[in-house]
């Protein structure tokens, strides 16, 4: 009987189980489903490490000089000079500071002027010198069949880039430089588009670039006989710096050489800045990589306003092909930019060729579809004096723009100026410190309230055998990076609701 009179513990267990079940039900009701929790937006933080590659730092011909300058612009607020920055050859395992150190006062360093072949350069900056760290190279060949001025912004590593320009007919040479600064090999695929559509080139798939090396790929051997090209370069493993250089000649007569700037990814509206005035030819190349033809409208952003060029205001670009549009008579009159609008994604570039001399020789340069300057763009290497001149050409296709230019000499002198760009107009301004021969760097900052501004630097050199020049479209420097924010995850403590 005693056993029948002890129900207490059993009742307690039953009550505990019931309370647990009720709590569980309440918990399921009260605790929101983890699928409903939205992650917080990423936070923009200053870059702590920035790296770039100068792809063709070399010279083996008489009269060729190459200059590389690296800089961290002082115009970036909130940064300090506390950090490390420097350059090294890509094959070297030494510290980047082994080649050159920064001038703490100017924030710049001249890496080297050389006529010897030493390979590509790698620039690395950390901590306070990382935000905005940029590099550029300028080469001048004053004689011979390679006579030209070539310039390029030293590229950061990327997974995919577009280039519009170059060719592979008689006298045309086009090289793709793939620079691998990592300690493991990388591979890349190259897709080609020509006047008649995509070009099937199995040998351009799976191109291998060994660790700490630069590989030069002769495009004219991969796609011989194609007069005009667009290329999409896609890294399939590893990380690579990419650059493309083209050159033309007729026998022993030089017809120009330069690097082809990276173009923006295909979009329905693109802008090509920094097209200088002057006698010669202007060839617009447009690629429509999609499966449908593109109906393209072309507008010139001139000094007095934006207008449609007579006879070339509207063109059709065949699906997955490249079309050339001759704008020589229009673009040679004044410095300008191009606004290109399409019903299908396109990207584009322009070849600017000087009028040939009596001996037939000339020089050319490339510009490309480029993003607007939204923060600070950096032009690391420019020069004035002794025949050199540098000009900024800026266009504001939508709304008036304002830019602050900060020039910094390698010795630390600083000059600032603000320029206004009228809505739908293009302006040209001389860069640098005025008289005297000096290298300098330039930071270009979009001021608050400014409309979108697209710009580029024109660098020229007068010689006894005619002018040489190069164009560098300007892009935002790598100042900040997006850092994802952590979110507490309680889903492990909440039973699944299926």
Secondary structure, 3 states (H helix, E strand, C coil): CCHHHCCHHHHHHHHHHHHHHHHHHHHHHHCCCHHHCCCCCCEEEECCEEEEEECCCCCCCCCEEEEEEEECCCCCCCCCCCEEEEEEECCCCCCHHHCCCCECCCCEEEEEEECCCCCCEEEEEEECCCCCCEEEEEEEECCCCCCEEEEEECECCECEEEEECCCCCCCEEEEEEEEECCCCCEEEEEEEEECCEEECCHHHCCEEECCCEEEEEEHHHHCCCCCCCEEEEEEEECCEEEEEEEEEEECCEEEEEEEECEECCCEEEEEEEEECCCCEEEEEEEEECCCCCEEEEEEEECCCCEEECCCCCEEEECCCEEEEEECHHHHCCCCEEEEEEEEEEEEEEEEEEECCCCCCCCCEEEEEECCCCCCEEEEEEEEEECCEEEEEEEEEEECCEEEEEEEEECCCCEEEEEEEECCCEEEEEECCCCCCCEEEEEEEEECCCCCEEEEEEEEEEEECCEEEEEEEECCECCCEEEECCCCCCCHHHCCCCC
